[in-house]
Amino acid sequence: MSATAIEIESLPAESFPKGVDTHWITENRILWNMQHRKAEECELVYEVSWIPEVSAWRSFLRSQLWVEAKR
């Protein structure tokens, strides 16, 4: 088996189409920190947008940051 290197051209970032409602929601929650083995406050940032093709909202987690790490 051999590895082959390929070159991928980067495409310019597309802007959001008109009428698409995209926004971010930040929530602070108490979650279990496996590394510290205790419950700690965590800041979760979700990207939320409307998908007109399926007439539904979709959201996904963009970032997770332990609040202690920010201090």
ZAMARGU-4260 file (C-alpha; in steps of 0.2 Angstrom, whole numbers, plus 5000, padded with zeros to 4 digits):
<rodrens>
0) 5000/5000/5000 | 5007/5017/4996 | 5002/5035/5001 | 4998/5048/4987 | 4999/5066/4990
5) 4985/5076/4982 | 4983/5095/4981 | 4966/5102/4985 | 4962/5120/4980 | 4954/5130/4994
10) 4937/5137/4989 | 4932/5155/4994 | 4921/5155/5009 | 4903/5157/5004 | 4892/5170/5012
15) 4875/5166/5020 | 4861/5167/5007 | 4849/5182/5010 | 4835/5177/5022 | 4844/5164/5031
20) 4843/5168/5050 | 4860/5162/5058 | 4864/5167/5076 | 4874/5160/5090 | 4867/5155/5108
25) 4879/5154/5123 | 4874/5143/5138 | 4883/5141/5154 | 4879/5123/5161 | 4886/5113/5175
30) 4894/5097/5167 | 4905/5083/5173 | 4924/5086/5169 | 4931/5069/5166 | 4949/5076/5168
35) 4946/5084/5185 | 4933/5071/5190 | 4921/5085/5197 | 4906/5095/5191 | 4911/5112/5184
40) 4903/5126/5174 | 4906/5125/5156 | 4902/5138/5142 | 4893/5131/5127 | 4891/5141/5111
45) 4879/5134/5098 | 4876/5140/5080 | 4858/5141/5076 | 4851/5143/5058 | 4835/5141/5049
50) 4835/5128/5034 | 4821/5133/5022 | 4822/5117/5012 | 4816/5107/5027 | 4807/5121/5036
55) 4817/5117/5052 | 4830/5125/5064 | 4846/5116/5065 | 4860/5119/5079 | 4877/5112/5082
60) 4890/5115/5096 | 4903/5127/5090 | 4914/5128/5105 | 4915/5121/5123 | 4926/5130/5136
65) 4927/5127/5154 | 4924/5143/5164 | 4939/5140/5176 | 4950/5140/5161 | 4945/5157/5156
70) 4950/5165/5173
</rodrens>
